[in-house]
Amino acid sequence: MVTAPTQQVSTIVGVSRAAAPTMKVSRRTATLAAEVEAMKLYSPDEAVALMKKLATAKFAETAELHGNLNLDPKYNDQQVWQGGEGDGLG
């Protein structure tokens, strides 16, 4: 029947959803967040020092750095090569 899907769509569209509940913040996270200024741009030296100061995990924590080099790999002079030891190319 053609009317059944139309009725289902109208009931689905008519349903209002409640706002998603906010998650609790742990005491550890709250104290660490109080030490960091969210809108401040940190220099690399400041950022590394702050990460070392706020490290509280029981394992070796790691950090990643993402950067936009604005290169086009289509051109040979703009290609970035990631080499390692023992590959005979570097």
LINGITA-V920411 format. One record per residue. N is the residue number from 1. PSI is psi in whole degrees, 0 to 359 (* if undefined). D_LAST is the distance of its C-alpha to the last C-alpha in Angstrom with 2 decimals. Layout:
N_PSI_D_LAST + N_PSI_D_LAST
This chain:
1_145_69.41 + 2_333_67.89 + 3_332_69.25 + 4_311_67.51 + 5_325_63.92 + 6_320_65.28 + 7_321_67.02 + 8_318_63.93 + 9_318_61.83 + 10_325_64.50 + 11_326_64.69 + 12_318_60.92 + 13_327_60.73 + 14_351_63.71 + 15_129_62.15 + 16_141_61.10 + 17_145_58.42 + 18_158_58.47 + 19_147_55.67 + 20_138_52.89 + 21_145_53.49 + 22_147_51.26 + 23_148_49.30 + 24_149_50.19 + 25_129_47.78 + 26_162_47.46 + 27_320_48.36 + 28_313_44.82 + 29_321_43.39 + 30_319_46.22 + 31_323_45.68 + 32_321_41.92 + 33_331_42.59 + 34_335_45.12 + 35_344_42.49 + 36_131_40.17 + 37_119_41.26 + 38_324_40.51 + 39_1_40.55 + 40_138_38.68 + 41_115_35.16 + 42_145_33.44 + 43_161_30.77 + 44_320_27.58 + 45_316_28.91 + 46_319_32.31 + 47_317_31.05 + 48_318_29.04 + 49_320_32.06 + 50_321_34.40 + 51_318_32.42 + 52_323_32.49 + 53_322_36.17 + 54_3_37.14 + 55_119_35.26 + 56_0_38.08 + 57_160_36.69 + 58_18_36.95 + 59_171_33.31 + 60_111_29.92 + 61_151_29.79 + 62_162_26.69 + 63_148_26.18 + 64_149_24.27 + 65_124_23.37 + 66_132_23.77 + 67_150_23.21 + 68_111_23.95 + 69_351_21.52 + 70_45_23.92 + 71_154_21.39 + 72_109_22.28 + 73_355_19.62 + 74_333_21.82 + 75_137_20.49 + 76_322_17.12 + 77_355_16.85 + 78_10_17.59 + 79_142_15.22 + 80_126_13.26 + 81_131_10.06 + 82_105_9.83 + 83_168_6.86 + 84_179_7.53 + 85_144_7.52 + 86_4_8.36 + 87_354_7.30 + 88_4_5.91 + 89_348_3.79 + 90_*_0.00
